[in-house]
Amino acid sequence: MKTEVVEIEKLIFGGVGLGRLANGKVVLVPYVLPGERVKIRITSEAKDYAEAELLEVISQAKDRVEPPCPYYGTCGGCQLQHVSYQRQVELKKEILLDIFQRQAGLSDVPLLGVYPSSKSFHYRNRLRLHVEASSTLEPPPFKLGFVKWKSHKVLRIEECLLANETLNSVLKSLYHHPTFMVLSPYVKRVRIEHSPAEDKATLIFWTMIKPLPRDVESLLTIQDLKSVFYILRGTRPEGPFPKDAPYGGRRLFKALFDLTYYVQPGVFVQTNWEVNLLIQQKMFELAQGCERVLDLHAGMGNFLLPLAFKLPRGEEFLGVDTDPRAIEDGLYTAKKNNLNGRLDLRTMSSHACLHEMIKEGRTFDLVLLDPPRGGCKDILRYLPNVAERHILYLSCDPPTLARDVKVLLSLGFDLQGLYLFDMFPQSYHLEVLAHLVRKA
Ligand SMILES: C[S@@+](CC[C@H](N)C(=O)[O-])C[C@H]1O[C@@H](n2cnc3c(N)ncnc32)[C@H](O)[C@@H]1O
């Protein structure tokens, strides 16, 4: 395909640069920065835009830096390692404003806070890796890694610079562990999860045959590993190994107000715990004065528990989630922190919960939303019947957030503020909190 020299106008969501070909057509190029002149090769052409690969940076932006990771560009997990961290945050801010102007139709976007991550590397508290037979004759006979960018092949990795150091140490040990060598032909995936309050890790592996308990337990000779689980079929892990692992092998997290959270393997935890604490703090500030709180995607109680613990005028706290294990953890954590009776946690969909609240005529002065990436447009129309004053909507996907905020504006809510939290340095992802208030 042909080559061209283009100027990069801006970065868009996804971390790619937008430029224009000589014929005026938009072209998307990875690993560039606004203002750079670059030589590119067109790799595909659609009706409205083309995609290209970067061949050479002819004039480089001052914020370009040398990416520290040897896998950068092949792995696909990071898109912004070639950008200084300060500039990454500025670019995410520009991208967020652009999305809200275009997709929510706002001329004046009330972005009230931007919170960078205290760690720009080594912030991830879990590693999810594929296991594949090695294509070389060199031992070990397997590779652990991520699926390569634009491919189905597994890229062998020895270390991920985004992951916490303890996770990397467990990853390195797995390559040399005699039992893991024996188990590896049957293992499809592994997940290493950090327990920050103990600086230990748990290991879960997905296996095609039932392993012997003694083999699973022998993995515990890996330094920093506190418990091991495996999944044969379904989603509920077998374990913990050892059977008497403290707290059932759960991970421990110190949260706002010194609460300790206890989380089973595989239950969702926000990726960057330090940034999660900033979000907990902001939610607590914005919830002041509220008495009745409904959390429609409560998970293991991440945001609801500090509110139930300390909100001065708090009276009713109801949280629902479709993951029964997350709800089990919320209840376990509430008990351990002597919060019993302060909150009601139920395994239920947000949709079913809203129907039940409407039927019972129950309303809340604060509703929390934290749905998966696709957003929650199917439940928005019920919110005017249940959300009396505030909605706090946390999202890891600004385009679906902008789409849903636009609907909420049409349903009688005002967008009071947006807060950007850089939960995912080096990648294009960002976490955004939208504060909506019902019009008087
Ligand atoms: C991004 S996570 C957030 C969880 C929690 N707020 C936290 O910070 O840990 C999204 C959560 O939504 C839950 N979920 C997905 N679909 C749901 C639905 N229809 N109703 C209720 N919860 C749902 C998932 O199980 C998951 O726990």
The ligand as a Tripos MOL2 file, in Angstrom:
@<TRIPOS>MOLECULE
LIG
   27    29     1     0     0
SMALL
NO_CHARGES

@<TRIPOS>ATOM
      1 C1        -17.1450   -1.8100   36.5770 C.3       1 LIG1
      2 S1        -17.7210   -3.0080   37.7080 S.3       1 LIG1
      3 C2        -17.9520   -2.0020   39.1330 C.3       1 LIG1
      4 C3        -18.2020   -2.6930   40.4160 C.3       1 LIG1
      5 C4        -18.0250   -1.8020   41.6810 C.3       1 LIG1
      6 N1        -18.7410   -0.5650   41.5800 N.3       1 LIG1
      7 C5        -16.5590   -1.5580   41.9680 C.2       1 LIG1
      8 O1        -16.1210   -0.3990   41.8700 O.co2     1 LIG1
      9 O2        -15.8470   -2.5150   42.3050 O.co2     1 LIG1
     10 C6        -19.3160   -3.2940   37.0940 C.3       1 LIG1
     11 C7        -20.1660   -4.2130   37.9270 C.3       1 LIG1
     12 O3        -21.4650   -4.2840   37.3120 O.3       1 LIG1
     13 C8        -21.9700   -5.5700   37.5210 C.3       1 LIG1
     14 N2        -23.0700   -5.7360   36.5570 N.ar      1 LIG1
     15 C9        -23.0030   -6.0150   35.2320 C.ar      1 LIG1
     16 N3        -24.2380   -6.0080   34.6990 N.ar      1 LIG1
     17 C10       -25.1040   -5.7120   35.7090 C.ar      1 LIG1
     18 C11       -26.5170   -5.5570   35.7800 C.ar      1 LIG1
     19 N4        -27.2850   -5.7020   34.7070 N.pl3     1 LIG1
     20 N5        -27.0660   -5.2410   36.9630 N.ar      1 LIG1
     21 C12       -26.2880   -5.0850   38.0720 C.ar      1 LIG1
     22 N6        -24.9350   -5.2300   38.0600 N.ar      1 LIG1
     23 C13       -24.3540   -5.5430   36.8920 C.ar      1 LIG1
     24 C14       -20.7690   -6.4710   37.3550 C.3       1 LIG1
     25 O4        -20.9720   -7.7150   37.9880 O.3       1 LIG1
     26 C15       -19.6840   -5.6460   38.0260 C.3       1 LIG1
     27 O5        -19.5540   -5.9910   39.3860 O.3       1 LIG1
@<TRIPOS>BOND
     1     1     2 1
     2     2     3 1
     3     2    10 1
     4     3     4 1
     5     4     5 1
     6     5     6 1
     7     5     7 1
     8     7     8 2
     9     7     9 1
    10    10    11 1
    11    11    12 1
    12    11    26 1
    13    12    13 1
    14    13    14 1
    15    13    24 1
    16    14    15 ar
    17    14    23 ar
    18    15    16 ar
    19    16    17 ar
    20    17    18 ar
    21    17    23 ar
    22    18    19 1
    23    18    20 ar
    24    20    21 ar
    25    21    22 ar
    26    22    23 ar
    27    24    25 1
    28    24    26 1
    29    26    27 1
@<TRIPOS>SUBSTRUCTURE
     1 LIG1         1 GROUP 0 **** ****
